[in-house]
Amino acid sequence: MSDYANRPFIPPIREFLGSTLSLWNLVFLAGVFLGWLVFRPLARCEPGLRLAHPRFAVVVYLSALSAQLFAYAFDAHSSLLPPAGTGALAYYLDPLAGPKTLYGVIVAMPATLALATLGTSISLPRALDLWTRPMLTVLAVARVGCLLEGCCYGARSDLLGFRFPVGSPVYWQHRGDGLIGEGAAQSLPVVPTQLWEATVLAALALWCWRVAGHRGAQADGDLFLRAVTGYSVFRFVEEFVRADAGRGVYAGLATSQWIALAVLAVAAVVAAVRNSSTPRPAEAAPR
């Protein structure tokens, strides 16, 4: 792997509450605000949810830490142990401190909500449905941040590709691979997988709004289960087009593909258990 791949992202914009506020972090915070706007009307309609807005903040905080932990564990250039000169508290507890694997938000959401809804009468399946739309909204906006920063990019494509400026990860990768010269102002065109994923996440969020209007026709937890299943199918396929050097690859599949397979397997088991426990309508008496 070339040293160019380890160059920093676009320089930070400013310091924010003691943390480095990069372009991605700035867009992420905007996504959190938009997610809160989505969450507000949902929380008003949920009688079992007390202290809704502080709990939303807890979910966001724990979700960001989960995304960082997944990046530390699975990204190619990260480590579960803090690097030299970095304090453990900042490395593990600062939600703006490190890279993020967004799939970690989805995988950790059941545990995150179990903690965030302690002391309420709301069930975990219902909580998962309630937070699905805000979660998808935040993730969609976060992927726009990936597009603006030039990370999480796809394979080279002259037909469908976007070019990224100096300082972006794809630019440094192309420099390190000898594909562009030292004076190049942009990277080679690559598939904008960030935009594809942002679009799919936004579409899933809109679909959830439509389906949630028929709550009586589905059991609690179905909205989350269906949205996560749809995203996992897309993510598994999309990873074949991704080409960013920071991804972990194991036995020929990217980390996110293994996670997608695990999520789909769990979703299939949950669906099977639910179907087996659902009372079947009584058969008509013979005449």
N, C-alpha and C positions, 0 to 999 in steps of 0.2 A: 504494500500500500504506500502510495506516495506521501511525502510530508505535506504536500499541498492540501491533502484531504483533511489535515488536522488544523489548518488555519482557522482563525475565529470567524464567526458569522459577521454580518454587517455590524459596524461599530455601534456600541450602545448609544442611545439618544441622551439619557440623563440618569441620574440616581433617583430612585423612588422609594422612600421609606427605608433607606439603607440597602436597597437591592438594585442591581443593574437592570434598567428598563430598556430592553432591546425593542426593535420594531415588532417582533413577534409578540413579546409580552404586552406591548401597547395595544395591539389588535386583540389579544386574548382578553385583556381587561375590558375592552369595548364589547366583546362577545359575552362576558359575564354580565355586564349591564343589560344587554339585550335579553339574555336569558332570564334575568330578574324581572324584566318587563313582561316576559311570557309567563313567568311563574306567579306573578301577583294575582291575576284573576282566577287562576286555578286554586290558589291557596284560600281565597275568599269562599270558595264553594266547598271546602273540605272541613266539616265540623270537628273532626278528630285531630286536626293539626293545630297545635298551640305554638306560639312564638315562631310563626312561619318564616319571617324574614331572617332572624338570626340563624335558624336552622338551614336556610338556603345558603347563607354564608359559610356555615360549617361544611355543607356538602361540597361547595366549590373548593374550599381549602383542602379538604381531604382528597377530593378528586385530582386536584393539581399535584398533590404529593404522590398520589398513586401513579399518575402519568410519569412523574420524574423517577419513581422507583422502578417502573418498567423500563425506562430508558437506561438507568444505571445498570440494570440486570441484563438487558438484552442488546443494547446498541453496541456496535463494533468498537467505538472509541470511548466507552464509558466503563465505570467500575462501581461496584457496590460500596467500595471503601473510598472515603474522601481522599482526593489527591493531596500531595504535600502543600502545605500553606493554606488549606481550606479547613475551616472549623467544622466539626461534626454537626453542630446545631444548625448552622447555615446550610450545610449540604443536604441534610435530611428534612429540615423543618421550614426552610424558606421556599415558598411556592413559586418564586420567580428565579430560583438559583440555577437551575440546570436545564438540560434538554428534556423533551417530553415525548413519550410514546402514547399517542392519544387513545389507543386501544385499552390502555390501562384504566382509563376513566370508566369505560363500559364494563370491563371485567370486574372491577372493584366496586361498582355501584351497589350491588346488594349489601355488601359489608358496610359500605359508607352510609347507606340509608338506615341500616340496622342501628348504627351508632347515633345518627342524626335524629332519629324519631323515637329514641328512648323516652319513656315517660308520657307517650301519647297513646291514644286508642286506635291510631291508624295502623292497619296491618302492613307488613312488608310488601306483599304483592300490590296492594293499593298504592303504597308510597312509590314503588317502582313505576307504576303507570303515571303517577302525578309528576314525577321528575323526568319522564322520558322526553317530553317536548322541550323543556328548558335545556336538557343535556344535549340533545341533537342540535339545538340552536347554537349553543356555545361551541360545540365541536365544528359546526359548519363555518362559523366566523373564524375560529382558530385556523382552519385550513386556508382561509383567505390570507391569514398572516403568513402561513407557509409559502403561499404563492408570492407575496410581496417580498419575502426574505430570500427566496430561492432555495429553500430546503425541500426535502421530500419529493424530489423531481423524478421525472420519468426518463425513458430511453431517448436517444437521439432520434429526431424526426424532422426532416426538412418540410414535410407537408403539414404536420399538425403542431410543430414545435414553437415554443416561446424562447426568447433569449433573455438571459439574466445579466445584471451589471457586475462590474468589478466589486469584489468583496463578498459575493454570494457563494454558498458552498459549491454550487454547480460550476461556477466560474473557476474556483480553485481546483476542483477536480479535473476539469478540462485542461487547465494549465499543467497540473501534475502529470497527466497522461500524454502531454505533448500535442494535444489536439489544437491548441491555440497558442500564439506567441505571447511574449512578455508584454507587448504593447497593446494587446487586444482590449477593446473597450467592453466587449460582451462575451458571454459564453456561446457555444454552438446551440442551435435550437433543440429543445428537448420537449417531450410530451408533458403538458401541464396537468399531471395527475392530481396536483393540489386542487385545481379548479374542478376537475371531475368529481373528486370526493366531496368538496364543498357543495356541489350541486346535488349529489345524491343524498347527503345529510339533510340539506334544506328540503328536498322533496320528501324524505321520510318524515321530517317534522310536520310538513303540511298534511301528509297522509294521516299522521297520528291525530291531528286536529279534526279531520273529517271522520275518522273511525271512532274517536272518543265520544262523539255525539250520540253514538248508539251503545252506550255503556251497558244497558240492560241485556244486550245481545252477546256479551262476552264476560268471561270471568276476570276478576282482578288479577293482574299480572300478564294478561294476554297481550296488551299493548306493548309492553316492554319486550316480551318474548318475541313477538313478530317483528318489531323494529330491529332488534339486535340480530335476529336471524337474517333479515334482508340485508343489513349492513355487512354481516360476516360473509355472505355469499359474494357481495360486490367486492369486499376487501380481498378475499382470496384470489379473485380473478385479476383485480387491479395490480396486485403485487408482481404479476408476471411482466408488467410494463414498467414498474418502478426500477430506478437505476441509481438511487442515491447511495453513496459509499458507506454511510453510517449504519445501514441496516445490518442486523445480524442474520446470517444464513446458516442453517443447520440441515444436513442431509438433503441439500438441494432445494429446500423451501425456506422462505423468509420467516422470521419470527412471527410476524403478523399472520402468516398463513397457518402456522401451527396453532396460534391462538384461535384463529377462525375455525379451524377444524375442531378444536376443543369446545369452543362455544356452541358450534352446531351440534356436536355430540350431546352436550348437556341439555341444549334446547330440545333435542329429539327425545331424550329420556324424560324431561319434565312434561312434554306434550303427551307422551305415552302414558305416564302416570296419571295425568289429569283425565285423559280419555277413559282410562280403565276405571277411574273412580267416579265418573259422571253417570248418574242414574239413567238407564235406558228407558224409553217410553214402554209402557206395558203393551204386550202384544194383544191384538184384537182377539176376542173370544171366538172360537169356531162356531159356525152356524149349522 
